[in-house]
């Protein structure tokens, strides 16, 4: 169980680090755009991403 959690965290870190590594300029622009969004917009984006993650998890693990 703990191994799967650490594996998941490691994969998230790898995926999150890919964009700034590959294209730092695009990453900087994306962060600036996100900073201009309102709290509700950011919250809605986070919710959509979580739902997509849950769906993918159920498909892969189901």
C-alpha positions in Angstrom: 0.0 0.0 0.0 2.7 2.5 1.0 4.7 1.6 -2.1 1.8 2.5 -4.4 1.4 5.8 -2.7 5.0 6.7 -3.1 4.9 5.5 -6.7 1.9 7.7 -7.4 3.6 10.8 -5.7 6.8 10.1 -7.7 4.9 9.9 -11.0 3.1 13.2 -10.2 6.4 14.9 -9.5 7.9 13.5 -12.7 4.9 14.7 -14.8 4.8 18.1 -13.0 8.5 18.6 -13.7 8.4 17.8 -17.4 6.9 21.1 -18.7 9.3 23.5 -16.9 12.2 21.3 -17.9 11.2 21.0 -21.6 9.8 24.5 -22.1 10.5 27.0 -19.3 9.2 29.9 -21.3 5.8 28.3 -21.9 5.7 27.2 -18.3 6.3 30.8 -17.2 3.5 32.1 -19.5 1.1 29.4 -18.2 1.8 30.3 -14.6 1.2 34.0 -15.4 -2.1 33.2 -17.1 -3.2 31.1 -14.1 -2.3 34.0 -11.8 -4.8 36.2 -13.7 -7.7 33.8 -13.2 -10.2 34.2 -10.3 -10.4 31.8 -7.4 -13.6 30.2 -8.7 -12.1 29.6 -12.1 -9.0 28.0 -10.6 -11.2 25.9 -8.2 -13.3 24.7 -11.2 -10.2 23.7 -13.2 -8.9 21.8 -10.1 -12.3 20.0 -9.8 -12.3 19.0 -13.5 -8.7 17.7 -13.2 -9.6 15.7 -10.1 -12.7 14.2 -11.8 -10.6 13.3 -14.9 -8.0 11.7 -12.6 -10.7 9.6 -10.7 -12.2 8.4 -14.0 -8.8 7.4 -15.4 -8.0 5.7 -12.1 -11.2 3.7 -12.2 -10.5 2.7 -15.8 -6.9 1.7 -15.2 -7.6 -0.1 -11.8 -11.1 -1.4 -12.7 
